[in-house]
Amino acid sequence: MNKKRQNNRSLTALPLHNSLLVFSELETFSPVLAFQYSRYLSKVPLLRFQSLKLDQIQNHNNCGFPSLFSLSKCLNQRILFSGYGFSFNKTKWKKNPFWKIKCCSLDQGLQPRPKLKQAKVDIDVSGRSNFVRRPSVGLCSQIEKLVLFARYREALDLFEIFEIEGGFDVGISTYDAVVNACIGLRSVRGVKRVFNYMINNGFEFDQYMRNRVLLMHVKCGMMIDARRLFDEMPERNLVSWNTIISGLADVGDFMEAFRLFLIMWEEFSDAGSFTYAVMIRASAGLELISIGRQLHACTLKMGIGDDIFVSCALIDMYSKCGSIEDARFVFEEMPEKTTVGWNTIIAGYALHGYSEEALDMYYEMRDSGARMDHFTFSMIVRICARLASVEHAKQVHAALIRHGFGSDIVANTALVDFYSKWGRIEDARHVFDKMTSKNVISWNALIGGYGNHGRGPEAVELFEQMLQERMNPNHVTFLAVLSACSHSGLSEHGWEIFRSMGRDNRIKPRAMHYGCMIELLGREGLLDEALALIRGAPFKPTANMWAALLTACRVNENLELGKFAAEKLYGMEPDKLNNYVVLLNIYNSAGNLKEAADVVHTLKRKGLRMRPVCSWIEVKRRPHIFLSGDNRHPQRNEIYQKVDKLMLEISKYGYVPNQKTLLPDVDEQEERVRFYHSEKLAIAFGLISTPYWVALQIVQGHRICGDCHEAIKLIARVTGREIVIRDASRFHHFKHGRCSCEDYW
């Protein structure tokens, strides 16, 4: 009996690291102890928590614990892992058996949750209830370790033992850890579980833990419950006020944030840099630059105007309120220009369309030696997309890899999107295949890219691969793949995917998806079926649906149905120029000159004028812009001579200028200089400025006209060049006398 008591005492007195040993190690250590430990484990219903894997820890060589709780410093409380000292020396971890253990809780599947046991309660003579608590040092320390290494889900799974058994003596440091786990996962269910357990287990909250619980609710978006907790707090300090105010600003309730800020100011007459940064952000959300200026003045008077968070908030506020000059002034006055500061000013320039200035700021940031992050690179890639600068994007791509962000999902998705939009679909696929992890946006970008390039089969194949990898598509995914089917005429695939939206994925088709199907029917000449689809839609037909039908009528030269669709569009979009132009093309094609003249008269009466358009090509990292009949380029004589020579050559292959079609979005002057349309000038310049093996890439802001489309097919044939044109609707790949759109756009 004495020996048994002695062994029991030795079990409870085991150090923390010995209590975590696997059963085989305990058996080697002491057979009697192993037997008693197995009896203890048999009482724990969740057997999966016997195996806890911390193999990732072996990569942390000689690192100490970071501070997980930023607020504890303000409150002078140091409660994290009190009584324990840990050293993550690599050699010691190799000897430690923890890393042989693995947690398989996530592989167990969903099981019915057992009924929670209530903690045992003793009633004393005076009638007061006292919880009977059981020690839980081993479990608590495991939870804290898991949270320390950001294994939040496993920590909450382990916390379930407390919920099921009930009555454990859980310390404040463990509660602090599970609060961090809930915040890290943004788990509403986790918040409810932890908070309910704290209440049911009789936990006595101090000011610090009240603030922590409040922060947990705020970070998980539970603002109604957070506001109730805040209102019921017996005492509030600056941390409490900052937490609720920042939460309101995060969810966009800026007016309430300001109201509480004024109440706090009356109570404390004090605020720190964090508070001012939040309120400056709120003024940006309200787009009230006057309030933002007042807050700026207050920060200067209080001596915190140079604070990094305040400065970045001011740059963001001035940028969003339209004063980029003030934003630049604040940036220049920053004593230390941080990565966030650079990113904020670059984003400000990009927000207002100053793409070239934003790109210049990026190069200035690079030359200053400032550290760049994945947000920097993803922003610059999007700016390059706006500038249509492939060469700049390639430089950014190389810099992204050099700085160690080659596997970053945000930056790589931006690259996939850029290469897809600017004619480098093979480069986009290369980046996509190299990505170690992908999200639905990554898949959507490449599927949409294949569709815009007229490569529908590849888009459908990628969509099916996405489903095989159990990535859930969203409505953007279906829009991309249905658009790809419509561009390539994949009728069977299109209809099957359209039907699967509601059947297999519980996604209701929207007007954009119906527009793709109308275009698909129009491509096959099934205009009556397209009209029936519009009338059978479960919602009121939208302008884009009628526009798809009108375009189909133009291609199929169906005058009567085209007039009907145009009348519907006039009622919805009476001032949209393109609707009139498409109908005008229909009348011209049918030879109805009187009706065409009526449309032109309507355009003049409404004051709608077709804009001059431009095309541009990038040669040696410099964009060259051309208008129709342009005489401003320094090489204009060579360009016009090249155009004349090309027209002469393609005329031998049967080219005859089309005199009927009036373009969308172009003016009558361009019709008089048909031989010298902007895209023809850009192609001629590209042919005389680049080697014969280089594919030409042209960008234009309007849809390519039928005459230029026929001419460029023949130009690609006689020159042997591949010519890629991105117009307002899609990509056109001209090669060997053919176009990827198959003459439907």
Secondary structure as UniProt FT lines:
FT   HELIX           2..12
FT   HELIX           16..19
FT   HELIX           23..29
FT   HELIX           31..42
FT   HELIX           47..50
FT   HELIX           55..59
FT   TURN            61..62
FT   HELIX           70..74
FT   TURN            75..76
FT   TURN            80..83
FT   HELIX           90..95
FT   HELIX           97..100
FT   HELIX           105..107
FT   STRAND          121..123
FT   TURN            125..126
FT   STRAND          129..131
FT   HELIX           137..148
FT   TURN            149..150
FT   HELIX           152..165
FT   HELIX           172..185
FT   HELIX           188..200
FT   TURN            201..202
FT   HELIX           207..219
FT   TURN            220..221
FT   HELIX           223..232
FT   HELIX           238..250
FT   TURN            251..252
FT   HELIX           254..268
FT   HELIX           273..286
FT   HELIX           289..301
FT   TURN            302..303
FT   TURN            305..306
FT   HELIX           308..320
FT   TURN            321..322
FT   HELIX           324..333
FT   HELIX           339..351
FT   TURN            352..353
FT   HELIX           355..368
FT   HELIX           374..387
FT   HELIX           390..402
FT   TURN            403..404
FT   TURN            406..407
FT   HELIX           409..421
FT   TURN            422..423
FT   HELIX           425..434
FT   HELIX           440..452
FT   TURN            453..454
FT   HELIX           456..468
FT   TURN            469..470
FT   HELIX           475..488
FT   HELIX           491..504
FT   HELIX           511..523
FT   TURN            524..525
FT   HELIX           527..535
FT   HELIX           543..556
FT   HELIX           559..572
FT   TURN            574..575
FT   HELIX           577..590
FT   HELIX           593..606
FT   STRAND          614..619
FT   TURN            620..621
FT   STRAND          622..627
FT   TURN            628..629
FT   TURN            634..635
FT   HELIX           636..651
FT   TURN            652..654
FT   TURN            664..665
FT   HELIX           668..672
FT   HELIX           674..676
FT   HELIX           678..689
FT   TURN            692..693
FT   STRAND          696..700
FT   HELIX           706..719
FT   STRAND          723..726
FT   STRAND          731..735
FT   TURN            736..737
FT   STRAND          738..739
FT   TURN            740..743
//
